[in-house]
Amino acid sequence: MPRSAGQKRLEWARAARDAFDASIDFIAREDPFTARLVVERVENALTEIQAHPKIGRPAGARGRRAFSIPNTGHIINYRETKSTIRILRWYRSKQNVPR
């Protein structure tokens, strides 16, 4: 996804990207339209995070933040650095995830 001038580059941790891909594959087996819709909503959310990195709520130590992807039931954890937004984790909002 292209970024505007001044926006930070997105990076995915391998485990986060693998979890995202597995979720989308699972959803697509049941309903390809819904899978495409989830991907679109994630892309929109990531664009918002790039534009406003502090939009997520604080989520534990070392500058982690959490952002609920609207209308998907999923959350991403991320960390902002000087030049990037690093996606650290992708998970269902109903999971009991330690902070």
C-alpha atoms as a printed R data frame, in Angstrom:
   type eleno elety resid chain resno       x       y      z
1  ATOM     1    CA   MET     A     1   0.000   0.000  0.000
2  ATOM     2    CA   PRO     A     2   1.492   3.377 -0.962
3  ATOM     3    CA   ARG     A     3   2.232   5.847  1.790
4  ATOM     4    CA   SER     A     4   1.985   9.603  1.813
5  ATOM     5    CA   ALA     A     5   4.975  11.840  2.390
6  ATOM     6    CA   GLY     A     6   5.823  11.829  6.074
7  ATOM     7    CA   GLN     A     7   4.039   8.569  6.813
8  ATOM     8    CA   LYS     A     8   6.002   5.800  8.407
9  ATOM     9    CA   ARG     A     9   6.676   2.531  6.617
10 ATOM    10    CA   LEU     A    10   4.686  -0.523  7.747
11 ATOM    11    CA   GLU     A    11   6.511  -3.694  8.760
12 ATOM    12    CA   TRP     A    12   4.925  -6.951  9.872
13 ATOM    13    CA   ALA     A    13   6.568  -9.298 12.347
14 ATOM    14    CA   ARG     A    14   6.610 -12.733 10.722
15 ATOM    15    CA   ALA     A    15   4.332 -14.283 13.370
16 ATOM    16    CA   ALA     A    16   1.810 -11.446 12.995
17 ATOM    17    CA   ARG     A    17   1.777 -11.753  9.206
18 ATOM    18    CA   ASP     A    18   1.444 -15.535  9.396
19 ATOM    19    CA   ALA     A    19  -1.495 -15.203 11.818
20 ATOM    20    CA   PHE     A    20  -3.154 -12.613  9.564
21 ATOM    21    CA   ASP     A    21  -2.712 -14.777  6.455
22 ATOM    22    CA   ALA     A    22  -4.067 -17.843  8.281
23 ATOM    23    CA   SER     A    23  -7.129 -15.883  9.454
24 ATOM    24    CA   ILE     A    24  -7.875 -14.599  5.977
25 ATOM    25    CA   ASP     A    25  -7.418 -18.077  4.477
26 ATOM    26    CA   PHE     A    26  -9.811 -19.523  7.073
27 ATOM    27    CA   ILE     A    27 -12.435 -16.842  6.434
28 ATOM    28    CA   ALA     A    28 -12.048 -17.191  2.640
29 ATOM    29    CA   ARG     A    29 -12.808 -20.924  2.781
30 ATOM    30    CA   GLU     A    30 -16.197 -20.085  4.294
31 ATOM    31    CA   ASP     A    31 -16.937 -16.793  2.555
32 ATOM    32    CA   PRO     A    32 -14.558 -15.189  0.018
33 ATOM    33    CA   PHE     A    33 -16.518 -11.928 -0.003
34 ATOM    34    CA   THR     A    34 -16.129 -11.531  3.753
35 ATOM    35    CA   ALA     A    35 -12.403 -12.282  3.510
36 ATOM    36    CA   ARG     A    36 -11.989  -9.491  0.952
37 ATOM    37    CA   LEU     A    37 -13.997  -7.164  3.187
38 ATOM    38    CA   VAL     A    38 -11.771  -7.942  6.193
39 ATOM    39    CA   VAL     A    39  -8.632  -7.286  4.123
40 ATOM    40    CA   GLU     A    40 -10.079  -3.954  2.983
41 ATOM    41    CA   ARG     A    41 -10.916  -2.967  6.562
42 ATOM    42    CA   VAL     A    42  -7.420  -3.911  7.728
43 ATOM    43    CA   GLU     A    43  -5.845  -1.862  4.933
44 ATOM    44    CA   ASN     A    44  -8.011   1.125  5.910
45 ATOM    45    CA   ALA     A    45  -7.077   0.732  9.575
46 ATOM    46    CA   LEU     A    46  -3.371   0.507  8.760
47 ATOM    47    CA   THR     A    47  -3.647   3.700  6.718
48 ATOM    48    CA   GLU     A    48  -5.207   5.394  9.757
49 ATOM    49    CA   ILE     A    49  -2.453   4.083 12.019
50 ATOM    50    CA   GLN     A    50   0.210   5.356  9.613
51 ATOM    51    CA   ALA     A    51  -1.403   8.794  9.614
52 ATOM    52    CA   HIS     A    52  -2.044   8.821 13.391
53 ATOM    53    CA   PRO     A    53   0.322   6.376 15.141
54 ATOM    54    CA   LYS     A    54  -1.008   7.192 18.625
55 ATOM    55    CA   ILE     A    55  -4.564   6.179 17.642
56 ATOM    56    CA   GLY     A    56  -4.256   2.780 19.344
57 ATOM    57    CA   ARG     A    57  -4.599   2.358 23.089
58 ATOM    58    CA   PRO     A    58  -1.489   1.643 25.173
59 ATOM    59    CA   ALA     A    59  -0.966  -2.122 25.412
60 ATOM    60    CA   GLY     A    60   1.765  -3.040 27.824
61 ATOM    61    CA   ALA     A    61   5.430  -2.222 27.968
62 ATOM    62    CA   ARG     A    62   7.889  -0.776 25.479
63 ATOM    63    CA   GLY     A    63   5.508   1.471 23.586
64 ATOM    64    CA   ARG     A    64   3.135  -1.206 22.343
65 ATOM    65    CA   ARG     A    65  -0.286  -0.087 21.238
66 ATOM    66    CA   ALA     A    66  -3.444  -2.029 20.358
67 ATOM    67    CA   PHE     A    67  -5.982  -1.124 17.710
68 ATOM    68    CA   SER     A    68  -9.310  -2.876 17.172
69 ATOM    69    CA   ILE     A    69  -9.984  -3.275 13.464
70 ATOM    70    CA   PRO     A    70 -13.571  -2.016 13.043
71 ATOM    71    CA   ASN     A    71 -16.217  -4.626 12.240
72 ATOM    72    CA   THR     A    72 -13.797  -7.557 12.048
73 ATOM    73    CA   GLY     A    73 -13.456  -8.908 15.580
74 ATOM    74    CA   HIS     A    74  -9.658  -8.605 15.309
75 ATOM    75    CA   ILE     A    75  -6.990  -6.537 17.034
76 ATOM    76    CA   ILE     A    76  -3.464  -5.662 16.030
77 ATOM    77    CA   ASN     A    77  -0.665  -4.795 18.400
78 ATOM    78    CA   TYR     A    78   1.983  -2.491 17.004
79 ATOM    79    CA   ARG     A    79   4.932  -0.344 17.975
80 ATOM    80    CA   GLU     A    80   6.008   2.954 16.471
81 ATOM    81    CA   THR     A    81   9.700   3.636 15.865
82 ATOM    82    CA   LYS     A    82  11.344   6.684 14.311
83 ATOM    83    CA   SER     A    83  10.794   5.380 10.787
84 ATOM    84    CA   THR     A    84   8.305   2.497 10.982
85 ATOM    85    CA   ILE     A    85   5.073   1.142 12.363
86 ATOM    86    CA   ARG     A    86   5.787  -2.508 13.197
87 ATOM    87    CA   ILE     A    87   2.797  -4.846 13.414
88 ATOM    88    CA   LEU     A    88   3.661  -7.191 16.275
89 ATOM    89    CA   ARG     A    89   0.547  -9.314 16.653
90 ATOM    90    CA   TRP     A    90  -2.793 -10.080 14.982
91 ATOM    91    CA   TYR     A    91  -5.498 -11.869 16.987
92 ATOM    92    CA   ARG     A    92  -9.210 -12.337 17.584
93 ATOM    93    CA   SER     A    93 -10.630  -9.877 20.086
94 ATOM    94    CA   LYS     A    94 -12.203 -12.779 22.006
95 ATOM    95    CA   GLN     A    95  -8.810 -14.355 22.679
96 ATOM    96    CA   ASN     A    96  -7.446 -13.970 26.180
97 ATOM    97    CA   VAL     A    97  -4.109 -12.391 25.340
98 ATOM    98    CA   PRO     A    98  -1.656 -11.546 28.115
99 ATOM    99    CA   ARG     A    99  -0.362  -7.978 28.071
